[in-house]
Amino acid sequence: MSVQTGERAGAGAPLLRVEGLTVSAGAGAEATELVRGISFEIAAGERVGLIGESGSGKSLTALAIAGLLPAGLSAGGSAVLSGVETIGASEAELRPLRGPAIGFVFQEPLTALDPLMRVGRQIAEPLRRHRGLRGAELDRAVAESLTEVRLEDPRLARAYPHELSGGQRQRIAIAIALAARPALLVADEPTTALDVTVQAEVLGLLDRLVAERGMGLLFISHDLAVVSQQTSRVLVLRAGEAVERGAVADLVRAPQHPYTAQLVSHARALDAALDGAAGGGSTAADGRGGDAGGDA
């Protein structure tokens, strides 16, 4: 496949265009399709959600776009990221995209971070590699990155991941993902591994940073309340296929597919239970509402 590395998307072109994406395990007659025919676009500054149960293909879709599929899996179809076709591209062609074109925040920060490296050095690495910073300028950029994610104690830069709380580790992961100033941020279940008391703070932080930087956002979750809070448009995935797509408010108000209706019903039932426990005020499934927890 011919890949035009470095070609940027033209004016008005989406940051990401995915067409007929497939992910398969195995090869030939033994191949099993895990993701089938996924298509969507994300424009600059647009927020799109992928929602579905575990095993629906949400994370595989995101990993395929960036060429990060595990060994034994292969992708087909097309994914054009910042003007570059990533499906079938070599590692040498994909590596420059990871950071400036696309950044990832994964579900479990403790496993995403290097346990043997101080977190300040982990933030410094993409700053050095993609932005060419060195010396005092690099040190200032690390400090600014920590401040941006509201970790203002400079001593935290010398901490190892295991010395931090779950919420602090996820903030570090966000700082690393944003260090190269990506055009598109992928947040893959970014609060699932966190205690409920820190989820809302991390979600609020993501919301603010995406808005301030004008990034595109691909937000992946099984939780309709969280997706409705973070995105305006959504694809509903089930068993590797997109069964419904559209504006979040429309899907919540009038779901067309039985699975989407089930997601909405479950979110409303949980919302009602939380309302009863807290005395009202929660809006988990109202289109861009919903509270996922408390402060970090």
Secondary structure, 3 states (H helix, E strand, C coil): CCCCCCCCCCCCCCCEEEEEEEEEECCHHHCEEEEEEEEEEECCCCEEEEECCCCCCHHHHHHHHCCCCCCCEEEEEEEEECCEECCCCCHHHHHHHECCCEEEECCCHHHHCCCCCCHHHHHHHHHHHHHCCCHHHHHHHHHHHHHHCCCCCHHHHHCCHHHCCHHHHHHHHHHHHHCCCCCEEEEECCCCCCCHHHHHHHHHHHHHHHHHHCCEEEEEECCHHHHHHHCCEEEEEECCEEEEEEEHHHHHHCCCCHHHHHHHHHHHHHHHHHHHHHCCCCCCCCCCCCCCCCCC
